[in-house]
């Protein structure tokens, strides 16, 4: 009985930890694609303002000294 409890405790702890790691991976993945979109638009003559990557809508905006990519409610920007 005790070993079953310990096994369930370990399994639930691992499930929670893996869920948190997947959230972190998703955030890093968004950042990578946002920066990739910024770099692509900087080096290209034609600006891609909207793009869908892995079922996520990325929207690019460029102002005088600011690059900005919005993904749902997250905003990644570079100001110089």
Buried (B, 14 or more C-beta within 10 A) or exposed (E): EEEEEEEEEEEEEEEEEEEEEEEEEEEEBBBEBBBBBBEEBEEEEEEEEEBEBEEBEBBBBBEEEEBBBBBEEEEBEEEE
